[in-house]
Amino acid sequence: MMKTNDFTQIVTGRRSIRSYDPAVKISKEEMTEILTEAALAPSSVNMQPWRFLVIDSEEGKAKLAPLAKFNQTQVATSSAVIAVFADMKSDLYLDEIYDTAVEKGLMPAEVRDRQVPAIKGFFENSSYDQLKEMNLIDSGLVSMQLMLAARAHGYDTNPIGGYEKDQIAEAFGMDKERYYPVMLLSIGKAADQGYQSYRLPTEKITEWK
């Protein structure tokens, strides 16, 4: 697909698209590019708690369809549906993230040595709900960045919240205690224009002090 770097076009042209050209398939290589760009999103203490499940095979979509009853068109016509999860044990990657940052010269060793014990303490002392709230915010950031990255690659998306969240992880062989479902994102080549929706004026949603 044709890529664009026109940020205004990417942002102002985004629509939630429900119907896609089923003949257009996103290659694993290009999808990997899109996900790599999305994963540049910021996260709390750089823990990157998001996890992606790319459902693009006929078998995978057949398994997903009954779990997304009200979004059949997106499932059937999209190139893929990406299930975004929050990893409730993202701290298992703490050492890898910080050690690799030091190896690559992105962080001084003394900064790592100071931060890692503090972060481990934070995770040990945080409740499940506190971690979930943090992880959901971070996973929301990566989801929005994924939608914009898709637009830059010439594709469109639709964020979906209405699906069987209590069944999705297990249905695809994932540990449902560890992986908390955030949203589904259908992605593909738009077959319709979508529609513009009204946004509240900035002065109504902003205060200046």
N, C-alpha and C positions, 0 to 999 in steps of 0.2 A: 504493500500500500504506500501511497505518497505520504511522506511525513511532513509536518509543518512545525515551524518554531514561532508562529504568530500567536502570542499568548492571548491577545484580545479575541482572536477568532476561536481559539480553543475554549476560552471561558464563556464568551457570550453566545457561542453556537451550541453549547452543550444542552442536550435535551434528554429526558428519560425515554429511551426508545424501547418499545415492546415487541416490535416486529422486525425481523432481520432477513437478509437474503440467505437462505439455507445453503446455497451453493458456495458461499464464501467461507473458507476454513482458514483460521489463523494457524500458521505453522508453530511447532513447538519452539523453534528458534526465535520467532518474533514474539510469541507469548512470553518467553523467558526474558527478552529485552524489556517488554512492557512491565513485567513483574519486578525486574531489577531496578528500573527507573522508579517504580512505585515505592520500593523498599528503601529509597533514599529519604523517605519521610522521617521527621523527627520522632523520637520516643523518649519516655522518661528514663533517665540515666542510660540511654542508648541500649535498652534491653531488647528492642525489636520483637515484641511479643506476638506479632502477627504470624499466622500460618495460612498458606493458600492450598486449597484443594481444587485443581482444575478438572472440571467434569466436561469432557469433550467427546467421549466415545458414545456410540449408540447404547452400549450396555450401561454406562454411567448415567446417561440421560434417562434411560428407562427406569433406573433405580431412583433417580431424583424426582421424576414426574409426580408420583403419588405424594411426595413430601412437599410439593409446591403446587397444590391443587389450583390456586387462583392465578397462577403465572405460567400456564401451559404454553402460551404462544412464545414467551421468552425461552423456555426450556427447549421447545421443539425447533425453533428457527435460528437461535443464536449459534455462533461458532463454538461457544463454550459458556458454561456458567461457573463462575469462580466462587467457591464457598470460602469466606474469610472467617478464620477462627482466632481467638485469643488463647495463647499457650499459658496456662496457669502455672506452669513450671519453667517459665522463661529464664529463671535464674540459673538453671543448669548450664546455660551458655555463657554465663558471666565471665568465667576465666578465659574461655576461648575468645570472646569479644575483646576483652581488655589486653590479654597477652598478644593477640594478633595486632592490635593497634600499636603496641609498643614495638613489636617486630618490624612493622611497616614504617616506623618513624613518625606515626601520627600522634603519639602521646609519650611524654617522658615517663620512664619507669617509676620515678618517685610519685608521680600523679596516680598511676595505677595502684601502687602499693598503699597509697593513702585512701583511694576511693573504693577499692574492692572490699576491704573489710567493712567499711561503712555501709556499702550497698547490701552486703550479706546480712548485716545487722538489721537493716531496714526491712528486708524480705522476711527475716525470722520473726520480726516484731509486728508485722502487718497482718491484719485479718484477711480471710478469704475475700470478703466484700470490699475491703480497701484495695486489694490487688486487682480485683475484677474491675472496679471503677477506673483505676489507672490504665489497665489493659484495654478496656473498651474505648477510652479516649484515644489511646495510641492507635488502636485498630481502626477507629474512625478516620484518623489522619491518613493512614496508609490507603484506606479505601477511596477517599477523595482523590488522593494523588494517583491512584490506579485509574480512576475514571478520566482524569486529565491526561495521563500518559496514553491511554487508549485513544483519546481524541487526537493527540499529536500524531498517532500512527494511522489516523484515518478511520478509526472505528468508533462506535457508540456503545453506550452501556445503559443499564437500568438497575439501580440499587433496590433490592427486594428484602423486606423485613417479614413478610407474611409467609412463613413456611414452618414445617414441623421441627422446630429447633431442638426439641427433646429427643428427636430420633436421628438427626442428620449425621452426627459423628459416628454412632454405632453402625448405621446403615453402610458406611464406607470403611468400616474396620478401624475406626479411630477410638481412642480412649475418651469416653464422654466426660469423665471426671476431670481430665486434664485439658481438653480442648473445648473452650466455650464458644458457641456459635455467635457470630456478630451480624453478618448479612450475607446474602447471595448477590452477586453482580453478574448479570447477563452481559455478554460482549459479542459484537459482531458488526457486520456491515449493515447499516440502517436500510430498511425497506420502506420506511415511511419517514415523514419529516418530524414526527413528534409534534408537540405544540408548546408554544410559549406560555408561561404561567406568570401570574402577577406577583411582584415582589413589593413588600411594604417599603415606603420611602425611607431612605437612610435616616432622615431627621426623626422618624418615628421609632427607630430601633437603636438610636445612638444618643448618648448624653455627653455633653462637654462640660468639664468642670475647671 
